[in-house]
Amino acid sequence: MSWNEKKSRIATGFVAGSALAGGWYTSSAALLSGGAAQTVPIVGAIALAGLVPLIAMNFRSTPARSTIDDSLEQQLRVLKKHTMVNVVDIDNRLVEVNDLLLEATGYTRDELIGQPVKMLYASDNHITTAEIRDFLRQGKGWQGQTTLRHRDGSSCVTQTTVTPLRDAVGNWIGSISARTDITATTKLIARRDTAMTLHELRDDIWIVSEQDLELRYMNLAAKARFGWAKRPDDGLTVRDMSRDNGCEDVLEACLRIVDTGETFTTFSAQIGSKKFDGSIKWLNKGTADGRLLIMLHDITERLEQDQLQADFISMVSHELRSPLTSIKGSMGLLLSKAAGELPPKAEGLLEIAHRNADRLVLIINDILDIEKISSGRLDFEMETADLSELIAESLRANAMAHQRFGLQIKCRGVDTSTFIETDANRIIQVLTNLMSNAAKFSKPGGVVEISVTKNEEVVSVSVRDEGMGIATEDQHKIFQRFADMANSDRASKGGTGLGLSICKAIVEGLGGTINFVSKEGRGTTFTFTLPVKTRHSEPDKDFERLENVG
């Protein structure tokens, strides 16, 4: 009510009160007489003059307030019919929830009333109830998206408005939240964004039907691959693409995933002169909307660059190996006194140079081997070899390292011949590498043990040291190229970081396996197995006990 309305009502009441007071005084004075009796008309007139304006104001304002309250109640009833509503108290506990909120969350009213409001929220909400509460404490409302958690574990996304509630004197006493379910809208937007992303990707994207492999979608890159300006013609299938566009590898991969029932697979493909890494994801498997999402990544340029790099490394390594071999040979002749006696200091320096020349040869050989492995040209010369003799030769090659570190060499299972069909030189390479690592990472005066066991199918060779071991967090990368372990100290111990990777490629190329067991501070054991292909048995022969080698 405005002040002007109040003044008008007060004036009207005053006039009416004055009139009633005057009438009361005249009539009562005529009926009563006497000194004391004169008081009654005066007091009655004053009372009427004062009360009538107040009664007039109340009489007029009561219908208006009732009308406003009724209107607010009607609006709240409408709101509850179309929006999820909940009310929380000052302690953030639910005190009221409407039926729509109960339907959306699957809870009953008894399960929610009195509980913290946070039980309604899913764990992936980007804002917490505490953050919303901070807004309300400042007298501010909050608007945004919240994810509600359903009783069965599912969720729905809501657009939410939270408004603080205050009592008659302005104290914050809780809040009321109104929520609208926008889950369907959110999913549509996500699908639209996904479709736009797929359309602009540089990789080729195909979507084909599960049943007949009909092309339903191709992104811009895929259409450009075949010179198409619009989407594929209706009815065009992957079989048609295989027949007319050289997509046999894609068709084969599609048929394979349908046949196996897997939900994801990878494959390699060639379309024309281009080579691809491909993957297929089965979407909505087994439904009327079942589809295959095919992604093709063009690796042609990368393969060309890799080949150029491999060719360059191979060329440089070959060019380095020839002069280095001559240098190493010349230093060997000098050390053998072929040119006469050398001063002790000169001989010492020459020995250092000779050892480093050996190291350079090993590095170059490792690089050449890695190049062969990468290009698939790691060839093997298979022959029947005595594994015990190969171990003895490897120990002789590492004798200087064993002496330098004062290591004790123990051998088990090598007293008799063990014949296998393998590449002898490559096995020596593996053994030499494992023994060299065992020597480098052993404690001075430690023990290195080589063991051989055999059954009808495989022969196993183990090399165990008592060194520092391999850190647990590094063990997953032990066979990776250039793997640098936390405690390897490669700078002081030498090595390229390629040796174990090469060992793995050699052993697996020969049909075997390689693995290791390691505990920090207690040492490491590398074990590789090879298939047994014995052509003949030979009688036991004298074998130089390997414990005495070196």
Secondary structure, 3 states (H helix, E strand, C coil): CCHHHHHHHHHHHHHHHHHHHHHHHHHHHHHCCCCHHHHHHHHHHHHHHHHHHHHHHHHHHHHHHHHHHHHHHHHHHHHHHHCEEEEEECCCEEEEECHHHHHHHCCCHHHHCCCEHHHHECCCCCCCHHHHHHHHHCCCCEEEEEEEECCCCCEEEEEEEEEEEECCCCCEEEEEEEEEECHHHHHHHHHHHHHHHHHHCCCEEEEEECCCCEEEEECHHHHHHCCCCCCCCCCCEHHHHHHHHCCHHHHHHHHHHHHHCCCEEEEEEEECCEEEEEEEEEECCCCCCCEEEEEEEECHHHHHHHHHHHHHHHHHHHHHHHHHHHHHHHHHHHHCCCCCCCCHHHHHHHHHHHHHHHHHHHHHHHHHHHHHHHCCCCCCCCEEEEHHHHHHHHHHHCHHHHHHHCCEEEEECCCCCCEEEECHHHHHHHHHHHHHHHHHCCCCCCEEEEEEEECCCEEEEEEECCCCCCCHHHHHHCCCCCCCCCCCCHHHHCCCCCHHHHHHHHHHHCCCEEEEEEECCCEEEEEEEEECCCCCCCCCCCCCCHHHCC
